[in-house]
C-alpha cells in the first residue's frame, strides 16, 4: 500500500471552496475580489485579544511587503505559511519524491491540492506556536489573564487559536479569489500590503504611537522642512546635511528609487522577446513566438524573501531560547536584530546603514565594532 492510499481519505476530505459550475461574469469576479480585499483590510485591523499593547516585536517586520498581514492582528502570520508550504511541495515534486502525476491523473491532482492545503495547516502551527509560546513576540497581558481568572498559559492558547484562525482565513480567502475572483489571492494581498505602505509612507500625518513618537510621511516631512518646523542635522553644504536629505528625513533616495523601479518594471513587463520558429517538414514556413521578458514575474523574489524569513525566524527563536548560542550563528542587539554571524549575513538589506562597511552607524557599524573588539582581544 502506497502513501497515497493511506493519505487519500484525509487529503480528499480537506475543506475547500467549491468551484463555480460555469462561467463567472467579469463583474461578479470583480465583486468577489473587491469583497475579499475589503475583508483583508478589515482583518488587518482586528487586534489579537490578550496581547499586551506596545510590547513585543514584529518578527516579520522586514518582510511585511511580501508576506502581507499585520503585526499584532489576527492576520499575524500573513501569507507566510502558504508560500512556505508551496515551496516545500514544489521541492518535493521537483525531486519526484511524491510520485504524483498532476498533469494527466485527476486523482493525483486532487491529492496534490489536498496535500498542499494540509502542509499550509502544518506551517501555520509551526509558525504560530513559537510566536506565542516562546520569546517576546506576542507578550501576554497578565492583567487581563488575572481578570478573566485564567493563567498566562491559558491566555497564550487563546492567542494561538486566534493566530491559527487568521492563517486559515487567509488561506481560504486566497482560494476564493483564485476560483471566483480575478488573479491570485496571494498576489492580491501582496499588492494590497505594498500599496498600503506606499500610500502611508507618502501622506501619513502625525499620530502618536504607543511609544509616544510622532510619525510623518514623506510629504508632511517636506512641508515641515520648508516651513522650518523641522531641520536637518547639519547644513546642506555639509556631508551630514546631504546624508540626511538623501537617506534621512528628505528620503530623496527612496523617492527616486521607487519611481525608477516603477518605470523599469512597467517597461520590462511590456517587452516581448520573439523566438523564431520554423517547420522542418514545410520549407519556408516560419513564424515567431512572443515570450515575456520577465517570464518568472515576482516568484523568484517571493521565494528568496520566504527563505530569508524562515531563516531569520529560526535565528530569533534560537536566540530567545538557546542560552549560549555560538557566536558564529549570530549575535543580536537589544532590538532583536542580528549584528554578526550567519544570521546577520543572510538578513535582508533595508538601508545603507545595514552594510557592514557603511560608516554611518546601524547594524553595519555594530558589526564593525564587534569585529574590532574581537580582534583586539
N, C-alpha and C positions, 0 to 999 in steps of 0.2 A: 504494500500500500504506500503510495507516494504522499508527500506532504500536501499536495493539492486535494487529495481525497479526505485527508484529516481536517484541513482548514476550510474546506468548502462550506460546511454547514454554518460556520461563523462568518466567513467573508461575504458570502452571498446574502446574508441577512443584516448586513450593516445598514443602518438608516441612511436613506438617500432622498434627494429631491427628485420628484417624478419628472421625466422628460415630457415636453409638450407633444401632444398627439399629432399635430400637424404644423403647418407654417404659422409662425408668430409674427403678426404685423409689426412693422418698424416702430410705430407709435407705442405699441404695447411694450416692446423691448426697451424703448427709452423710458417708459414709465417704471418698469421694474428696476432698471439701472438707477434712475433718479431716486426711487424709494429706498434702495439699498444704500445709496450714497448718503441720504439723509439719516438713515438708521446708523450708519457708521459714525458720522459726526456726532450723533446723539450719544452713542455708546462711549465715545472717547471722552465725554464729559460726565459720565456716570462713575463717580469715585468709588473705590473699594471700601466697603463697610468694615470698620475695625482697624484701619491703618492709621497710625499716628501721623498727623499732618505736619508738614515742614521738616520731616526727618527722613532718613534713608537716602539712597541714591538710585538714579536710573541706570541700571546696568547696561541697558541698550541705548543710552543717550547718544552715542556716536553713530548708531546705526538706524535711528528712527526714520531717516529719509527713505530707507529701503524696507525696513521691517514694519513700518506703519504703526498703528496703535498709539497709545499714550500712557506715559508713566503714571502709576497710581490709579489708573482707571480700570474698568472691567476688561478692557482690551489691552491689558498689560503685556501679554506675550506677542501681540500683533500677528503677523503672518509668518513669524519665525518657524513655528512647528510645521507649517505647510511646506515652506521652502526646504527645510532640513529633511523632512520625510521624502520629498520629491528627489532630492539629491541622493539620499541613501538608496532609494528604489531604482533610480537611473543607474547608479554604480553597480548594483546587484544585477539589473537587467542587462547592462552593457557587458558584464563579465559572463553572462549566460549562466548565472548561478540559480536562477529561479525556474528555468525550464518552461517558460510561458511563451506561447506563440500568439502575441497580441495582434498580429496582422491578419491572421486567417481563421483563428479559432475563437468563436464567440464566448465559449466557456472560459477560456484563458483571459479574455478581455474583461469579463465580469470579475474573475478572481484578482486580476491586476488592480482594478479600481477599488475593490474591497480591501485589498492589502494596503494600498496607498492610504485609504481612509483610516485603517487600523493603525498604521505607522504614525499618522498625524496625532491620534489619541495618545499613543505612547510618547511621542515627542512633547505633547502638552504636559504630560505627567513629569517627564524628565526635566522640562524647563521650569515648570511652575513650582514643583516641590522644593528645589534648592532656593528659589527666590523667597519662599515663605518661611521655610524651616531652618535656613542657615544664613549667616551673615546679617547685615542690617539693611537689606534691600527693601523689604516691606515690614518695617517695625510695627509691633502690636501696640495698640493704645491700651495700656494696662488699666487706666482708669475706667474705660468702657467695659473691659472684661469684668472688673470688680462690680460695677453697677449692674451688669447682667447676671452676676452670680456664677460665672464660669471662670476657668483658669485661662492663662495666656495660651496654653496649648490648644484649648478648645476654640478660642478665638482665631488661632492660626489655621485650624481646619476650616473654619467658616471663610476666612480669607482665601484659602486654597480652592475651596469649592467655587468661589466667585471667579478666580483666575481661570480655573478649568472650564467653567461655563462660558467665559469670554472667548477662550480658544475654540470651543465647539461652535459658538455662534458665528465667529468669523469664518470658520470652515464652511458652514452651510450657507452663509451669505455669499461666499465665493462660488459655491455650487449653483445658487440661484441665478447669479449674474451669468455664469457660463452657460446655463441651459435656457434661461428665459430672457436674459438681457443682452447687452452689447459688449463683446470682447470678453476679457477675463476679470474676475473679481480681484485677484491678486494685483494685476496691473492697475485696476481702478483705485484700490486702496493706496498703492504707492503714489499714484498721481495726486490723489486727494491729500495725502500727507505732505508731499513736496509743495503742492500749491498752497496749502495752509501755512507752512513755514515760510514760503517765499513772500506771500502777501503780508503775513505778520511781521516778518523782518523788515519790510518796506514801510508800512504805515502804522506799526504798533505805537500806540500812545502810552504815556506813563501809567503804570499801575504799580501798586505796592505788592511785592511778593511776600511769602511767609518770612523771608529773611530781612524784610524792610529795605529792599534795594529797588530803586527806581529803574524801570526798563524802558528804553526808547528804540523805535525803529530807525532806519537809515534816514528817511525823510524828516521826521521830527528832530533828529540829531543835527542835520544840516541847518534847519531853521534855528536851532539853539546856537550853533556855531556862528551863523550870520548875524544873529541878534545879540551876540555877546553873552548869552546865558551859560555858555559852556566854552571852555578854552582848551587848546592843545597843551601838551606837557611842555612844549618849547616853541620857539618861533619857527615860522615856515622856512626860515633860512638855515635852521639847524637840522642835524641828522634826526634828532628825536622828534621834531615837529613834522618832518616829512614822513617819518615812520608812523606816527600817529594818524596822519592824514590818509596814508595808503593802507595800513594794516589795522589801525585803531579806530577812533571814533568816526573818521571820514569814510572808512570802508570802500575806498576807491578801487582797490584790487578786487573785492567781492563783486562790486557793480560791473566792472569791465569784464571780469571772468564770466559772470552769469550771462551777460549779453553776448559775449563771444561764443560761449558754448551753445547758447540757444541758436545763434545764426549758423554755426557749423553743423549742428545736428539737423536743423531744418533743411539745409542744403544737401547734406550727406544722405538724408532719408529720401530725397527726390532723385538721387543719382542712380542710374541703372547701368550695369555692365552687360553688354550684349555679347553673348557667346556664339560664335559662328557655328552653324550646323550644316552638314552635308550628308547626302544619302549615297552609300556605296553602290546600291543597285541601280539607282536612277542618276545618270550623269547629268550634271548641270542643275540638279535640284539643290538649291542652297537656301538657307534661312538663318535667322538669328533668334536666340532665346534670351530675353532680358532677365537679369538677376539683380536683386537689390544689392547695392554696395555694402550696406550694413545688414547683412542677412541674419546675423545672430541677434540683432536688436540689443536689449539690455540684459539678456540671460547671463552672459559671462560676468557682468558686473554684479548681478544678484548672487551668482554662485560664489564669487570672491568675497563679497560682503557677508554672506551667510557663513562661510568658512571662518572668516575673521571673527564674526560674532560668537560662534561656538567656542573658538579658542580663547577669546577674552572672557567669556562666561566661565569657562573651565578655570582660567587663571584666577579670576576673582573668588571663585568658590574655594580653590586650593589655598589662596592667601588668607581667607577668613577662617578656614577650618584646620589648616596644617601649620602647626606651630613649628618654627624652624625650617620652613621651606627652603630648599637650596637656592643660593643667590643666582645660579646660572639659569634657573627657571624664571626668576623675576623678583624685583623689589618694587614696592609700592609706596607712594607718598600718602600723606594724610587724607587726600581727596579720593583715594582708592584707584589712582591711575598708575600704570606701570612706568617705571623710570629707568629700568635696566633689565638685562636678562632676555630670555627667549620671548616672553610675552610683550616686552617693550618693542622688540624689533618687528613683531607681526601685528602691532597695533596700527590702526589707520592714522594717516596724517591729516590733521584737521586745520593746522595753521602753521606759519613759518616757525613759530616757537617750538613745534614738535620735532623739528630737525635737530639732531644731536649736535651738528656743527654750527647751528644758528645762534650766535652770541646775543640773544635778546631775552633770555630768561625762559620760563616754561619748562616743559618736560625735558627738552634738549639740554638746557643749562643744568638741570638737576642731574642728568645722565653724565655730563661732563664733570660736574663736581664729584660724583661718586667715583668715576674713573680716576680722577686726580687723587682723591683721598685713598683709594685702594692702592694706587701706585706708590704713594708716599709712605704707606705703611708696609 
